[in-house]
Amino acid sequence: MAPIQNNPQERRTRRIVLLIALFLALAVSAGVSLHFTEGWTALESAYTVVITLSTVGFGTPTKLSPAGMGIMIALIVVGVTLAIYLSGLAVQGLLEGELGRILGRIRMERQVQSMKDHYVVCGAGRIGLLVCQELAAAGVPFVVVDRDEGALQKAAAQGYTCVVGDATEEETLKAAGIQRAKGLLAVLGSDAENVFLTMTARFLNRGLSIVARASAEKAQKKLYRAGANRCITPESLGGRHMARAILKPTVLEFLDLAMGGGDMNLALDEIPVPAESLLAGKSLLDSPVRKSYGLIVVAILKKDGTMQFNPSGETVIQEGDVLLALGETQRIRALREALQEAGEKAV
């Protein structure tokens, strides 16, 4: 097993502790030496050591002997050197800590500014971090927003891009790139905050897809009126999940696998059909969805919002449709990339 490497902050802290110990050992040994060589009391010896190391410049209680002079010279040279070095380490630690925070904030801001079609997760609590884990596992870009810097430190430790601020304020959402974002997940601590956040986000980006958390079902109506596309109640969702686990365990296991769980590398994903794509205007049988990529089309969400389940091979794929395809993750990703490349060439 490779040895654990200490970070620079830990090494600096150990060095400071060692220097303080050396500084104290020097002061005590010099005081004891002056007590015996000069015949001073403990208080007089301690007084002389303190004024010497502090460079105040007061005189000694009595005239020094040659041995005492040697002790004082060693005390001045070694003690003052240690004090200067110790002060320098302390100042360096303060400057690097502050500079590191400033540079980290600038780096985060640049990352957010370069993002497009990303997701904004508002709330870095327990539910928010679970959402971040799922988004990170899916490989999609996202930004975490929270006013609690302590909560954001946990998110930053996972490598997530973070923005500190009140998510219900316009300036904070703009700093998170809300106007270029694809979706927003409102998982703040209260329903009132999520309602106000949803209203603000919808005002800033009319085409934004918003999923909001509701602590109670009665809050869902308010969230929908505020502009949310979907409202999730974790408690009721968890209750239904537990009921299915006991009533239909095989179905639930399959759904978990289809949503990316387990080791089968299986996924149920949405594949939008853009204009001028290699799918638009072709039937499922003639399209490469089944022939080239081996995907099963479970359903098709039509442009008018209707859902067509278990479509036949003669079903024609149209521009604006969304295919719900089941298959291997790599094949779904390959089809997405092919659609994207075809779209870029058409442009």
GIHUTA-V353109 format. One record per run of one state. SS is the DSSP state (~ for helix, > for strand, _ for the rest). FROM is the first residue (numbers start at 1). LEN is the number of residues. If there is no record, write none. Layout:
BEGIN
ss=(SS & SS)
from=(FROM & FROM)
len=(LEN & LEN)
END
This chain:
BEGIN
ss=(_ & ~ & _ & ~ & _ & ~ & _ & > & _ & ~ & _ & > & _ & ~ & _ & > & _ & ~ & _ & ~ & _ & > & _ & ~ & _ & > & _ & ~ & _ & > & _ & ~ & _ & ~ & _ & > & _ & > & _ & ~ & _ & > & _ & > & _ & > & _ & > & ~ & _)
from=(1 & 8 & 39 & 42 & 54 & 66 & 114 & 119 & 123 & 126 & 139 & 142 & 147 & 149 & 158 & 161 & 165 & 170 & 176 & 178 & 181 & 183 & 187 & 191 & 205 & 209 & 214 & 218 & 227 & 230 & 233 & 234 & 248 & 249 & 259 & 266 & 273 & 283 & 284 & 288 & 292 & 296 & 302 & 307 & 310 & 316 & 317 & 322 & 329 & 347)
len=(7 & 31 & 3 & 12 & 12 & 48 & 5 & 4 & 3 & 13 & 3 & 5 & 2 & 9 & 3 & 4 & 5 & 6 & 2 & 3 & 2 & 4 & 4 & 14 & 4 & 5 & 4 & 9 & 3 & 3 & 1 & 14 & 1 & 10 & 7 & 7 & 10 & 1 & 4 & 4 & 4 & 6 & 5 & 3 & 6 & 1 & 5 & 7 & 18 & 1)
END
